[in-house]
Amino acid sequence: MKTRITELLGIEHPIVQGGMHYVGFAELAAAVSNAGGLGIVTGLTQRTPELLAQEIARCRAMTDRPIGVNLTFLPIVSTPDYPGYIRAVVEGGVKIVETAGNNPQKWMPLLKEHGIKVIHKCTSVRHALKAQAIGCDAVSVDGFECGGHPGEDDVPNFILLPRAAEELRIPFIASGGMADGRSLVAALALGAEGINMGTRFIATQEAPVHPRIKQAIVEASELDTRLVLRPLRNTERVLNNAAVQRLLEKEKRLGDQIRFEDVIQEVAGVYPRVMQDGELDAGAFSCGMVVGLIHDIPTVRELVERIMAEAEALIRRRLPGLLG
Ligand SMILES: Cc1cc2nc3c(=O)[nH]c(=O)nc-3n(C[C@H](O)[C@H](O)[C@H](O)COP(=O)(O)O)c2cc1C
């Protein structure tokens, strides 16, 4: 399948694995790229630029296909060493960066100077237009159903994607709620040029995540995510668990008075405990509503090939058949 995204990124299938804290290590990114998609190493999971450089080198040793690095620009007090992380990307020969969080404008000249293609992930048409205006090559449009940070507008992909198609010149990728060939064909119909998946890729053999978490994803339904941190205007969609229940209870009790310090116990330092140690209730961790469509733990290659085969069957057989 050829789309503007496969052409732009030099990949075989229009399937991207979004950056995921403590999931997007070299093993998963290389597996996705080797399967013909775009694998993305998550920059900030590596505590220093030196560690990111090592992780990129590890990924490069596992695949000779294009890979990307996610740089999440966080609205936090102690700013990470972004110039250092970008240096690791450049020196590691990585040519694709997925940016997320704050507007990447400040970093665009540096990224562009080194011929890096920038995909900015955002949750609204206005932010997508801004990304286009500052020279991003593509955007990932993250709908309300997505795992992680859906923003504060609450527009689901059935509206957000066609709205993006109405406004954007640059190609865009549908993100949030994508799981299978049906998602891919629907995303293409709505104007996207490919799909970005987070939650679906956690439940794969190669994801370096504790088996207990993969099993929890298989067992959860589409009713099992919750939105947390909304009162702090930092909404996150997470898998419901004991810590999330505690967090929501605090949000209810403290109302407008809530501060980040009140919830730190449920959110800080949670990811290694969840993803690596398999402590399901250690805290709030991102998970999309798409969890209701995940029923198995295939290899990444099986997953990608299944998506492409399902999409092809839909496009070649089911859809033309409707026209009689
Ligand atoms: C466990 C987890 C961690 C994530 N961490 C990040 C991150 O560090 N940076 C980022 O830009 N997006 C992050 N995301 C968002 C994904 O890249 C992707 O946009 C999102 O998962 C898409 O929605 P889906 O889960 O419905 O596929 C994370 C998502 C999950 C599920």
The ligand as a MOL file (V3000), in Angstrom:
LIG
                    3D

  0  0  0     0  0            999 V3000
M  V30 BEGIN CTAB
M  V30 COUNTS 31 33 0 0 0
M  V30 BEGIN ATOM
M  V30 1 C 1.6250 3.3040 27.8950 0
M  V30 2 C 1.6390 4.4800 26.9790 0
M  V30 3 C 2.6430 5.4290 27.0910 0
M  V30 4 C 2.6930 6.5290 26.2230 0
M  V30 5 N 3.7330 7.4140 26.3210 0
M  V30 6 C 3.8300 8.4380 25.4280 0
M  V30 7 C 4.9540 9.3090 25.4490 0
M  V30 8 O 5.8520 9.1890 26.2810 0
M  V30 9 N 5.0000 10.3010 24.5210 0
M  V30 10 C 4.0160 10.4640 23.5810 0
M  V30 11 O 4.1300 11.3560 22.7370 0
M  V30 12 N 2.9340 9.6460 23.5390 0
M  V30 13 C 2.8260 8.6420 24.4250 0
M  V30 14 N 1.7580 7.7780 24.3640 0
M  V30 15 C 0.7270 7.9710 23.3120 0
M  V30 16 C 0.9760 7.0730 22.0840 0
M  V30 17 O 2.1540 7.4220 21.4210 0
M  V30 18 C -0.1800 7.1740 21.0690 0
M  V30 19 O -0.3210 8.5070 20.6330 0
M  V30 20 C -1.4910 6.6890 21.6480 0
M  V30 21 O -1.2840 5.5260 22.4140 0
M  V30 22 C -2.4850 6.3970 20.5350 0
M  V30 23 O -3.6790 5.9070 21.0620 0
M  V30 24 P -4.0060 4.3260 21.2070 0
M  V30 25 O -3.4150 3.9270 22.4860 0
M  V30 26 O -5.4940 4.3060 21.1770 0
M  V30 27 O -3.3820 3.6290 20.0250 0
M  V30 28 C 1.6720 6.6990 25.2440 0
M  V30 29 C 0.6410 5.7460 25.1530 0
M  V30 30 C 0.6190 4.6470 25.9810 0
M  V30 31 C -0.5120 3.6490 25.8410 0
M  V30 END ATOM
M  V30 BEGIN BOND
M  V30 1 1 1 2
M  V30 2 1 2 3
M  V30 3 2 2 30
M  V30 4 2 3 4
M  V30 5 1 4 5
M  V30 6 1 4 28
M  V30 7 2 5 6
M  V30 8 1 6 7
M  V30 9 1 6 13
M  V30 10 2 7 8
M  V30 11 1 7 9
M  V30 12 1 9 10
M  V30 13 2 10 11
M  V30 14 1 10 12
M  V30 15 2 12 13
M  V30 16 1 13 14
M  V30 17 1 14 15
M  V30 18 1 14 28
M  V30 19 1 15 16
M  V30 20 1 16 17
M  V30 21 1 16 18
M  V30 22 1 18 19
M  V30 23 1 18 20
M  V30 24 1 20 21
M  V30 25 1 20 22
M  V30 26 1 22 23
M  V30 27 1 23 24
M  V30 28 2 24 25
M  V30 29 1 24 26
M  V30 30 1 24 27
M  V30 31 2 28 29
M  V30 32 1 29 30
M  V30 33 1 30 31
M  V30 END BOND
M  V30 END CTAB
M  END
